[in-house]
Amino acid sequence: MTTVTPYLMVHSARQFTDYAAHVFGAQAKTLIPLDGDPERVVHGEMRIGDSTIYFADARIDGEQCLPPYREGEDPSRTQMYVTLPDPDRAYAAAIAKGATPVMEVSEQEGTRMGGWVDPFGTLWWVTSEPPHGS
């Protein structure tokens, strides 16, 4: 099964959580604090209805938490997290079509995961489904 999940970088993940709960009835599933600064969130997950949204705090200076991947460009403002059967194939296809590699697909906590920035500036993370029973 293939799924696509938006990954938002926000100025205050905790305030974003409260806002989404108030406006959409969102329910936070995960809030992982940043080591050394527990008020900031390095990764969060929430449900709005049947949909999942990932989110995290941007850097302290308000910039994206990741650097630009192409000389002279802004960092990626949008990230997409895709679970699919063959992340290696998707990664190879993206690179062949001019994407900038960010992280080669490799074993990550029981899945295969990698990432790239497409020619339009979107950062894509691809991962396989975790093995059953994890």
Secondary structure as GFF3:
##gff-version 3
##sequence-region A 1 134
A	DSSP	beta_strand	3	10	.	.	.	ID=ss1
A	DSSP	alpha_helix	13	24	.	.	.	ID=ss2
A	DSSP	beta_strand	27	34	.	.	.	ID=ss3
A	DSSP	beta_strand	37	48	.	.	.	ID=ss4
A	DSSP	beta_strand	51	57	.	.	.	ID=ss5
A	DSSP	beta_strand	79	83	.	.	.	ID=ss6
A	DSSP	alpha_helix	87	96	.	.	.	ID=ss7
A	DSSP	beta_strand	100	108	.	.	.	ID=ss8
A	DSSP	beta_strand	111	117	.	.	.	ID=ss9
A	DSSP	beta_strand	123	127	.	.	.	ID=ss10
###
